[in-house]
Amino acid sequence: MNINLELFDIYYILSGFVFASVIFLLYTARLKKDIRVLKRQYEKKSIGADDSSLKVRTLENKIATLEAALKKQMEK
């Protein structure tokens, strides 16, 4: 009788560990998915920021070119 109760207790303890492990694995998998989504969003934002700064530099260069052409025309 004592052995059956001990095996019963061991079974419940082990099943509790297995259940907790499954919950932990599901939770970590969800966190990894959320981290990947956040990384993608960050990369898209940083690419957009780089792209907009490139556009600004391009427009500044165009303005400088037009100013130089205007000065050249004013001299004539």
N, C-alpha and C positions, 0 to 999 in steps of 0.2 A: 504494500500500500504506500509506503514511504517513497519507494523508487518511482512509482507512477506520478506522485505529486511533484517530485523533483524534475522528472522528465517534462511534465506539464509546464512547470515554471520555466525550465530552460527553453521549451518551445515558444512560450509567450515572449520571453526576453529576446530570443533570436528573431522572431517575427517582428517585434517592435524595431529592432535594429534594421532589418530589411526594409520595413515600411518607411522608417526615417531616411534611410539611404535613397530610396526611390524618390521621396519628396525632395530631398536635397539635390539630387541629380536633375530633376525637372526644374527646380528653381534656378540652378546654375545654368542650365540650357537656355532658359528664358532670359537670364541676365546677359549671356553671351550674345543672344539675338538682339537684345536692346542695344548693347555696345556696338555691334556691327551697324545697326541702323543709325546710331548717333555718329559713328565715324563717317558713314557715307554722307550724312547731312553736313558735317563739318567740312569734308572735302569739297562738296559742292559749293559751300559758302566761300571757302578759301579760293577756289578756282574762280568764282564770280568776282571776288575782290581783286585778284590778280588781273582778271580780264578788264575790270573797270579802270584800274590804274594804268593798264596798257593803253586803253582808249584815251585817257586823259593825256598821257605822254604823246600819243599820236596827234591829238588835236593841238597840243602846245607846239609841236613841230610844224604842223600845218600853218598855224598862226604866225610863227616866226618866219616861215617861208613867204607867206603873203605880205608880212610887214617889210621884209627885205625887198620883195618885188615892188611894193608900193613906193618905198624910198628910192629905188632905182628909177622908177617912172617919174617921180617928182623932180629928180635931178635933171632929167632931160628937158 
